[in-house]
């Protein structure tokens, strides 16, 4: 049995092959070019990046980024995620994973596999779902 690896903690900067987030300067770069993000879009991306690999529930994002209580029902988070994916271009679906009805997860580029367009992000999600199904069923066969 393999134990899960601890999640990385990013303090001053996150950087991978395509994306760099400078938390001190509140700046984001995609393939070396600066991205113009709204304050909320930056706050959302920065929070997800700092929780890299972890599933972050919708309620948590709404509370931390917008200051909403758990009783508030709104689509603002979904709209911001959609716009953030658009800002990230062809990497948007690779970096930002939706867990339907639960929340979102930032997937570092290396964890998502080699990027070859939208299909590779789907392959990574399928592999992740199959892995979870394996653990949820208690199966020991590979």
Secondary structure as a PSIPRED ss2 file (coil, helix, strand):
# PSIPRED VFORMAT (PSIPRED V4.0)

   1 X C   1.000  0.000  0.000
   2 X C   1.000  0.000  0.000
   3 X C   1.000  0.000  0.000
   4 X C   1.000  0.000  0.000
   5 X C   1.000  0.000  0.000
   6 X C   1.000  0.000  0.000
   7 X C   1.000  0.000  0.000
   8 X C   1.000  0.000  0.000
   9 X C   1.000  0.000  0.000
  10 X C   1.000  0.000  0.000
  11 X C   1.000  0.000  0.000
  12 X C   1.000  0.000  0.000
  13 X E   0.000  0.000  1.000
  14 X E   0.000  0.000  1.000
  15 X E   0.000  0.000  1.000
  16 X C   1.000  0.000  0.000
  17 X C   1.000  0.000  0.000
  18 X C   1.000  0.000  0.000
  19 X E   0.000  0.000  1.000
  20 X E   0.000  0.000  1.000
  21 X E   0.000  0.000  1.000
  22 X E   0.000  0.000  1.000
  23 X C   1.000  0.000  0.000
  24 X C   1.000  0.000  0.000
  25 X C   1.000  0.000  0.000
  26 X C   1.000  0.000  0.000
  27 X E   0.000  0.000  1.000
  28 X E   0.000  0.000  1.000
  29 X E   0.000  0.000  1.000
  30 X E   0.000  0.000  1.000
  31 X C   1.000  0.000  0.000
  32 X C   1.000  0.000  0.000
  33 X E   0.000  0.000  1.000
  34 X E   0.000  0.000  1.000
  35 X C   1.000  0.000  0.000
  36 X C   1.000  0.000  0.000
  37 X C   1.000  0.000  0.000
  38 X C   1.000  0.000  0.000
  39 X H   0.000  1.000  0.000
  40 X H   0.000  1.000  0.000
  41 X H   0.000  1.000  0.000
  42 X H   0.000  1.000  0.000
  43 X H   0.000  1.000  0.000
  44 X H   0.000  1.000  0.000
  45 X H   0.000  1.000  0.000
  46 X H   0.000  1.000  0.000
  47 X H   0.000  1.000  0.000
  48 X H   0.000  1.000  0.000
  49 X H   0.000  1.000  0.000
  50 X H   0.000  1.000  0.000
  51 X C   1.000  0.000  0.000
  52 X C   1.000  0.000  0.000
  53 X C   1.000  0.000  0.000
  54 X C   1.000  0.000  0.000
  55 X C   1.000  0.000  0.000
  56 X E   0.000  0.000  1.000
  57 X E   0.000  0.000  1.000
  58 X H   0.000  1.000  0.000
  59 X H   0.000  1.000  0.000
  60 X H   0.000  1.000  0.000
  61 X H   0.000  1.000  0.000
  62 X H   0.000  1.000  0.000
  63 X H   0.000  1.000  0.000
  64 X H   0.000  1.000  0.000
  65 X H   0.000  1.000  0.000
  66 X H   0.000  1.000  0.000
  67 X C   1.000  0.000  0.000
  68 X C   1.000  0.000  0.000
  69 X C   1.000  0.000  0.000
  70 X C   1.000  0.000  0.000
  71 X C   1.000  0.000  0.000
  72 X C   1.000  0.000  0.000
  73 X C   1.000  0.000  0.000
  74 X C   1.000  0.000  0.000
  75 X C   1.000  0.000  0.000
  76 X H   0.000  1.000  0.000
  77 X H   0.000  1.000  0.000
  78 X H   0.000  1.000  0.000
  79 X H   0.000  1.000  0.000
  80 X H   0.000  1.000  0.000
  81 X H   0.000  1.000  0.000
  82 X H   0.000  1.000  0.000
  83 X H   0.000  1.000  0.000
  84 X H   0.000  1.000  0.000
  85 X H   0.000  1.000  0.000
  86 X H   0.000  1.000  0.000
  87 X H   0.000  1.000  0.000
  88 X C   1.000  0.000  0.000
  89 X H   0.000  1.000  0.000
  90 X H   0.000  1.000  0.000
  91 X H   0.000  1.000  0.000
  92 X H   0.000  1.000  0.000
  93 X H   0.000  1.000  0.000
  94 X H   0.000  1.000  0.000
  95 X H   0.000  1.000  0.000
  96 X E   0.000  0.000  1.000
  97 X E   0.000  0.000  1.000
  98 X E   0.000  0.000  1.000
  99 X E   0.000  0.000  1.000
 100 X C   1.000  0.000  0.000
 101 X C   1.000  0.000  0.000
 102 X C   1.000  0.000  0.000
 103 X E   0.000  0.000  1.000
 104 X E   0.000  0.000  1.000
 105 X E   0.000  0.000  1.000
 106 X E   0.000  0.000  1.000
 107 X C   1.000  0.000  0.000
 108 X C   1.000  0.000  0.000
 109 X H   0.000  1.000  0.000
 110 X H   0.000  1.000  0.000
 111 X H   0.000  1.000  0.000
 112 X H   0.000  1.000  0.000
 113 X C   1.000  0.000  0.000
 114 X C   1.000  0.000  0.000
 115 X C   1.000  0.000  0.000
 116 X C   1.000  0.000  0.000
 117 X C   1.000  0.000  0.000
 118 X H   0.000  1.000  0.000
 119 X H   0.000  1.000  0.000
 120 X H   0.000  1.000  0.000
 121 X H   0.000  1.000  0.000
 122 X H   0.000  1.000  0.000
 123 X H   0.000  1.000  0.000
 124 X H   0.000  1.000  0.000
 125 X H   0.000  1.000  0.000
 126 X H   0.000  1.000  0.000
 127 X H   0.000  1.000  0.000
 128 X H   0.000  1.000  0.000
 129 X H   0.000  1.000  0.000
 130 X H   0.000  1.000  0.000
 131 X H   0.000  1.000  0.000
 132 X H   0.000  1.000  0.000
 133 X H   0.000  1.000  0.000
 134 X H   0.000  1.000  0.000
 135 X H   0.000  1.000  0.000
 136 X H   0.000  1.000  0.000
 137 X H   0.000  1.000  0.000
 138 X C   1.000  0.000  0.000
 139 X C   1.000  0.000  0.000
 140 X C   1.000  0.000  0.000
 141 X C   1.000  0.000  0.000
 142 X C   1.000  0.000  0.000
